[in-house]
């Protein structure tokens, strides 16, 4: 007697084998990657890799090596990747020193050093000299040209037995110089910033009230990687200038909660600024909204 079970037992066997194979591959002996490229890491591992590079740069100050290491991650915008990670670290309550190192490395990569083109060497002889000779002799007349040390150009027409020669002095080129780039005054290391301007701004386009901070040096140039500390009754926050390059390398901001008083100071010293709360503004139609504080600090 022949038993006819149909094709279903084959499908059941295939499904059962697939389940066993997946369980073995995922649980018993999963795939392990070794010596893989940093670009294939998970996003959280890439963040850790960037943090280690930033901390190493803070120690050895080797920008070339740090840039080469970051290129292994194959980020489309290395500067933005570092800046955004620094912001995420601060927003998540992470290591402040690590965030500072990330911000400093981002700023270092974002500022290209000035380049100076080398001045051309002066040989004392023009690059090309063209002599036009008009004579009645045939073209086959031998002509010899010699350059003396004077320098001068001597042209001799060999019309034996009476050869003729003409000496033409060459114009000596004056040496040319490429001007060096103007040095920008740099602030004295360790000098505390001084509050130069404090004003309220009313901008209806801003979605939330802010404390906007700008740090500049004595020449008016923005100063990045300056740590700013904000305190209020129930908490404290740290942030750095330069992490929003589209707004300026010396710019930073902090989101305020209305009806809350804040005290702001810079980590490297200076007088604290207290009594900062969201100012109330009025639009043209009478609608009221929260404004912004702008604080400008200058380093002598």
N, C-alpha and C positions, 0 to 999 in steps of 0.2 A: 504494500500500500504506500503510495507516494503522497507526502505532505506538501501542500501548496501554501507557503506563508506569505507570498507576495514580496514586493520590493521594500516594505517598510522596515524590515529588520536590518537592511543595508544602511538606510538613512539613520536609524537609531545607532548603529555601530559607528558611523562616521561622526555623529554628534558626540557620542561618548568618548571617542578617541581624541577629538578636538579639545574637549574640556580637560581631559587628562594631560594633553600636550601643553595647553596654556598654563595649567596649574604647575606643571613641572618647570616651565620656562620662567614663570613669574615668581614662584615661591621656593622651589627646591634649588634651582640653579639659574638665577637671573643673570642677565648680561652685565658684565663688569667692564667699564672703560678704564684703560690705563694709557698714560702718555698721550692723552688726547689734546687737541688744540684748545687754548683758552676761549676762543670764539664759540665753542660748542657747549660751554658751561651754562647752567641754569642762571636766570637773572640774579638770584640771591648770591650765588657763588661769584658771579661777575662783580657784584657790589663789593664783596669781600676782597676780591683780587684788586680792585681799584683802590680800596682803603689801604691795603698793604703797600701798594706802589706809592701812594701819597705819603704814608708814614716813612717809607724808605727815603723818599725825596726830601722830606723834612730833616732827615738825619744827614744825608750825604750831599744834598744840594746839587745832584747830578741830573740836570734837566734832559740831557740827551738820552741817558739810560731810561729815565722814567717815560719819555715819549716812545722809545722803542718798545718798552714793555706794554704800554697802553695800545699800541698798534696791533698787538696780538689779539685784542678783543674785537677788532674790526668794527668799532663804533662809527656810525656815520658822522657824528659830531662829538669829538672827544671832549671839547670844552663844555658843551651843554650836558653831556653825560656826567661829568664830574660835578658841575654846579647843581644839577638836579639831585644827585645823590647826597650832596652836602645838605641841601634843603630837607630832603626826606629824613636824614639822620637827625637833624635838629627838631623837626616836627614830631618825630617818633620818640623823642626823649633819649636818643642815642648818645654815644660818646662825643663830648664837645671837642676834645682834642682831635679826634678823627675827622669831625666835620671841618675844623679849622684847617687841617692838613689838606683835605680835599679841595677846599676853597682856594688855598694858597697855590696848589698845583694848577687848578683851573685858570687862575689869573696869570701864572707864569707861562702857561701854554698860549694864553690869549694875547700876550704882548710880544710882538716880534721885535728883536733888537735891531737898531738902525744899522744899515749896511753902508760901507764906504767903498766906492769904486776906486781902484788904484789908478794913480795918475800915469798917463803914458810916458814911457821913457823917452828922453830927448837924445837923439843920435847926432844932432847937429847937421844932418843932411836931409833935404826934403824927401818925402816918400817917393816922389816921381819927378824927374826932370826931363823936360822935352826941349830939344834943341832943333830949331828950324834953320837950315842952311840953304842959302840961295847962291848958286855958283854956275858958271858956264861950263865947268868940267863935266865929263861924262859920269854916269852913275857908277861906272866901274872904277873910279878913282879911289884908291885905298884911303880909309879914314881911321885914325886911331884916337881913342878917347881915354884920358887918364884923369883921376881925381887926386889932387894933391892934399897935403895935410892942412892947408891954409884955412878952410877948404876952398878949392877952386876947380873949375872944369876946364881942361885944356883940350882943344880940338885941333888936330894936325892933319892937313891935307898933303898927302905924299905926292907932290908934283915935281919929282926929281928932274933936273938937279937943283931946283929952288923950292924946297918944301916950305909951306906957309903954315903957321900955327896961330891960333887965337885962344886966349885965356879969358874965361868968363868967371868972375867971382860968384860963389854960391851964397845965397842968403842963409845965415845961421838962424835956426828957429829959436825963439825965446822959450824958456822952460814954462810949462803950463802946470798949474796946481789945481787940484780938486779941493774945494773948501770942505773942511771937516764939519760934521753935524753940530749944531748948537747944543751945548749941554743944558739940560733942563735942571734948574735948582731942585735938589732933593731935600726932604725934611730931615732934621736931625734925628737919628735913631733914638727912640725912647722918649722924645719930647711929647708931653701931653697935648691933646687937642683942646682948643678954646672955642666956646660957642660964639659964633659970629652973627648968626641970624636965627630968629625964632618968630614964626608967623603962622597965623591960621589961614587955611586955604579952603575955599568952598567950590567944589567941583561936582556938579550933579551927575557926571558920568561915572564916578567911582561907586562901586556897589557896596562898599563898607568903609567905615572911618579908619584912617591909617595914621601912624606916626612915620613920616618919611624922614630919613636921615641921609645926609650927603656929607662926605668927608673929603677935604681937599688939602693940598699942601700950600706952602707959602707962594708958589707960582700959580696957584689956581688949578692945578692938575688933580684929577680924582685919585684917591688913595684907596685901593682895594684891600680886602682881607682884614678889615678892622672889626674887632668883635664889639658888639653892642649888647648891653644887658638891660632888660626891662623888668621892673618889679612892680607888683601890685599886692593888695592885701592878702590874697590867697595863693599867689604863685610867682614864678620867675621864668623868664625865657631869654635865650641867647640866639643871636643871629649875626650875620656878617655882611659887610659891604662887598659888592662885586659879584654877587650870585645871580643878579639879573642884568646881564651885560647889555640887553637891549635898552635899559633905562640908564646905563652909565656904570663905569667900573667903581665909582665911589658911592653908589646908591644902595640903600637897603630900606625895607619898610616892615612895619608890624601892624597887625590887625587889632584894633581896639574894640572892646565891648562897651557900648554906651553906658553912661552913668557910673563908670569905673575910673578911679584915679590911678595914674601910673607915674613911676619915677624911672627916668632913663639916665644911663651913664655909659661911658666907654670903658672897656676893660683895662686899657693902658693908662688910666688916670683921667683927671679932669673933674670939674665940679658936676655933681648930679643935678639933673633937671627934674624938678618935682611938679606936681599939680597938673599933669597932662591928662586931660579927659576929652572925649569927643565933643568938639564945638558944634553948636546948633546953627544951621544955615537956613536961609529962606530963598526959594526960587522966585522967579518973576510972577508966577501965578499964585503966589502965597503958600505954596506947598513947602513944608519944612523937611529938612534932611540933615544927616550928620556930616560934618566937615572933617578936615584933616589938619594935622600939625606938620610943619616943615622945619626941621632943625639942620642948620649948616654948621659943621665943625671944621676949623682950620688948624693945621699943625704948623707952628712957627718954624 
